[in-house]
Amino acid sequence: MAWRVGRAAPPGTCVQAASSLKEAARRVCDDPPDAVVVSVPRARLPWAEFQRLCAEQRPPVPVLYESCLEEGALEANLAPAGGTALFLPKPASPAVLRQALVGLLAAARSGSTSFGSLV
């Protein structure tokens, strides 16, 4: 996923990978990034808690979920939390992923707290 995001992200964007949900949560708390991209696996993990953690940062850390789950964002408990999350079905084309990343980063860097209508 880091490779795909790195290729789709705007030039100059630093892309880092976390090997687990716990590591990602620690990074969000210790040094909040501009945005987070999550490749949601089929395993049921506490994504709603992670999303809430990101939304509670100041400024909020937007999250882009790319999921292979057959159900939609609402059924997977990944509904936008106050507009700070986007949901893309997998596999998102490189163009769609790039559009989402560019919009998400632009909104985050401008201090916007609503990212729900970028894709």
Beta strands, then each sheet from edge to edge (+ up, - down):
strand 1: 36-40
strand 2: 63-67
strand 3: 85-89
sheet 1: 1+ 2+ 3+
end
